Amino acid sequence: MNRLRNRLILIFLAATLAPLAATVWITTSLLESRVDFSATGDVEVLSGLLQGTGREFRQRVAEDLKRRVATGELKPRQYLLAKQADWPVAVKEFAESDEPARFALAGQEGDELDYLVRHGGDVWVYSTSLGEVKMDRLTDAIRHGNRMVLLANERDLRRGIKLAYILAAALFWLVSLTLLVYLAHRVSRPIQQLTAGLTELASGDLNARVETRRDDEIGRAIQAFNHMADKLQESTERLVYLRQLASWQTLARKMAHEVKNSLTPIRLTVEEMLARYDEADRSFMEQATQIVVDEIETLERRVRAFSQFAAEPPVVPSAVDVNSILQERIAFLKTGHPEVTYECRLADAIPPVMADQDLIKGILTNLLENAADAAGSGGHILGLTAQHEDGRVAIEVHDSGPGLSDQARASLFQPTISFKKRGMGLGLSIARKSALLSGGDIVVVKGELGGAGFRVLLPVDTNGFQTRPDRG
């Protein structure tokens, strides 16, 4: 699913349709309000006309009613003082007032006009119909119109609505613009970072990386870039290291050849000297000859080590069980170091690795021997296996020795010439070369026992267990 494309579409819709819909809605509402409030002047005029017409109509009906009462055309309803308790409310209110006569609306919704007249303590009421005119409804309509006019006059709604419209429209567009700029920045910024990272990587900076927490197409592109940069840096470092080893191998082959050519005649000459000397000097000569022979044998061991370093052994990869091979190496080597305590910590469900079994044995032998030398008498060595985070399998060797100095770490895997009794200075170089030939690597890690720690990374066998070919 192309989420980046969909996001850009949503940004476009949010930046255009939302402000457009809001503007249309506000404009429509304000136009309706403007029409309504623009009619308040007409309502005021109409209310005044209705009020005057109603007053004029009622006055004429009242005069006509008075005339008809005076001529005796109408007969009154008489409310006697003796029956005052049964009088209607309007009659009682009139009786309690000081007025000699009163006109009052009556009937259904004011469609009649009553004329109340005093006759001593009695009240006579004359009535006439107003026809279809309902004065109460007319009065309510006039009163409602007056309230609307009063409200419109008290508040300058037209000006307020215009101002509110301008502010609302500006606010909507400003919010939309801000949202658009923000989202566009979120989309473009990681692309700019990725471009900058590619530029740095192209210029030769193999440490160029781009941080990201996104999981969309851009985020996956950045992750792919970081992964590519990691692999490129790893491959470049391996290539540089292998080139350095190639140079050392050429030097080693030349030195081994030259030293070997010189050692053989030296040895033969010393032995011939020993055979020709008299018995009187034989004891001294034997001692001197033995010293020379021992040193020649030491040089021969170094020559063999350089020959091994310069050789390119055939690599026969097969499925290897790292748990089994680590246990086998520890069991094989700990008999030679009874003064050292060994511990083996194996992880469960470790998949087999695809590597050359003999090369792996050589790597572990070198690391375990170096660990025993560093730990010394009473020391402790830990061997463990684990599933590494990048999908590879890790074999680690830790010792309780003094650890590695910064200077030693800087040239740890570089081929050197060592003059220790048992060391040639090429062990770790050969071990890392074997790991690289197996598709893995060796790295230094923090020691769990206070000393040095090494991690051998090997690729997982994706084809399952395979039968290892016979190497004779």
Sequence and secondary structure as in RCSB ss.txt:
>XXXX:A:sequence
MNRLRNRLILIFLAATLAPLAATVWITTSLLESRVDFSATGDVEVLSGLLQGTGREFRQRVAEDLKRRVATGELK
PRQYLLAKQADWPVAVKEFAESDEPARFALAGQEGDELDYLVRHGGDVWVYSTSLGEVKMDRLTDAIRHGNRMVL
LANERDLRRGIKLAYILAAALFWLVSLTLLVYLAHRVSRPIQQLTAGLTELASGDLNARVETRRDDEIGRAIQAF
NHMADKLQESTERLVYLRQLASWQTLARKMAHEVKNSLTPIRLTVEEMLARYDEADRSFMEQATQIVVDEIETLE
RRVRAFSQFAAEPPVVPSAVDVNSILQERIAFLKTGHPEVTYECRLADAIPPVMADQDLIKGILTNLLENAADAA
GSGGHILGLTAQHEDGRVAIEVHDSGPGLSDQARASLFQPTISFKKRGMGLGLSIARKSALLSGGDIVVVKGELG
GAGFRVLLPVDTNGFQTRPDRG
>XXXX:A:secstr
  HHHHHHHHHHHHHHHHHHHHHHHHHHHHHHHHHHHHTHHHHHHHHHHHHHHHHHHHHHHHHHHHHHHHHT S 
 EEE GGGGGG  HHHHHHHHSS SEEEEEESTTS EEEEEEEETTEEEEEEEE TT  HHHHHHHHHHHHHHHH
HHHHS HHHHHHHHHHHHHHHHHHHHHHHHHHHHHHHHHHHHHHHHHHHHHHTT TT        SHHHHHHHHH
HHHHHHHHHHHHHHHHHHHHHHHHHHHHHHHHHHHHHHHHHHHHHHHHHHHS GGGHHHHHHHHHHHHHHHHHHH
HHHHHHHHHH      EEEE HHHHHHHHHHHHGGG TTSEEEEE  TT   EEEEHHHHHHHHHHHHHHHHHHH
 TT EEEEEEEE TTS EEEEEEE S    HHHHHTTTS     SSS  S HHHHHHHHHHHTT EEEEEE TTS
SEEEEEEE B TT         
